Amino acid sequence: KGTQFMTALDLMGADYATDPTSKANQPKPTHAGDPNWQAQVKRPGDKVSFYNENKVMWGGVFAQAEYKIEKWSTFLTITGSDKSYQRIDYFQKRDLVINGNTFSQAVGYGEGFYYNGTQHLSTTLGSSGVNGESTVVVKGDTTFIGTGINKKYILNATRYTNQSPEARTNTTDRKWFVGYTAKGGANYNINDHHNVFMNVGYMNMAPNFNTVFDNNNHQFAEINNQYVYAVEGGYGIKYSKIAGMVNLYYTYWKNKPLTGSNSDIPPLFYNINGIDAIHKGIEFNGTYQIIKKLSVEGIVSVADWRTVSAAKAYITDQSGVIQDSVDFSAKNVHVGDAAQLQLGGSVRYAIIKNLYFKPRFMYFGNHWANFDPTTLKGTNQDRESWKMPPYGLFDVFMGYDYKIGKIKLGLTVGVTNLLDKVYITDGTNNGDTSRKLFDATSATVYMGMGRRATVSLKIGF
């Protein structure tokens, strides 16, 4: 279970703040003339903006077989899983469960829900009428709601509020997904120093939680599993002073879901199925022992990750009702939020026995901003996102390893981003919706962390 909420910390000298976002279980107003006032008052420690729980139930089975003969070793892994998601939102209107019938988000603060077993009518918060509801008049077995041409009536109805015993916190149905994976591989030892290997795999995975329910606690219109086909192969080398490995990979990721809010017509939401992506690249890591006390390490990762499909996005309103659809094309567009070029190196020097000093440098490049697929339509079909500036980070570490009996202790002190480099870690293309120029002037970004020191202690036994 994961709980998410915001809370008021500092009122900047005020006696209270107001927050109109919660529509559900609030105390009755005491401020005459404004029934919203008391419900919106927030003080330090109170929850504001959003407050929800995500519940995940998961069960799985795993089986692996290995076989070795002479220079060959092989394996086969098969898994199966059943996963469910459920979302509980404390800031939405409350559900009503009446005689086995569930009415989702039926009644909010100061509202009424009138039900006679077959029909129902609802009232909204107002400044007059019964308990702050809009005008309600009861005559005999008939309840009249509203005035003038908007007046409606219902016979033999019972009134429910968000404080009725039948009311509960807005809770979605539990949504289940079955998934499975299969992966196999083989390694061949050419001799004591060289080997080659190859792995293949298939994954049928449950979607991410945020692609099942939106922020209004409604289930998206279409929800499908993800499908991943992967193959990789590589070569390894190992001697007393040198060791390394290089591998190439190719992954076809089918139905990679993306979610978001449609910035053109807020507050609408979309969930996209049918986004396919190809991830391919080459990776290398190796070490070289120059002398007994001095060694160097290096890594290289060169990737080419692109979306390769066109699809349709279904746009829903706050009630989960489909309002529109958007056809878009994201063919050959680089995947965002991942540096597709990474180069790094470090030097490890043993000052004395068990005490070492290790500077490290990492370079990140070919990094595109994340994008909203629904903007890739019309003249912007298949258009690349803004490519963020590359950057390099320099870190230093010093560590001391010590052993007390059978207990191993490792103390590490480090300074990351030693040069206090200013850099961007993540970006959203056209995050500034007033521009949409696909460049730095219309992007919104997260800045990287500055210089910081860390101390860690590792205990092994």
Order of alpha helices (4+ residues) and beta strands (2+ residues): beta-beta-alpha-beta-beta-beta-beta-beta-beta-beta-beta-beta-beta-beta-beta-beta-beta-beta-beta-beta-beta-beta-beta-beta-beta-beta-beta-beta-beta-beta-beta-beta-beta
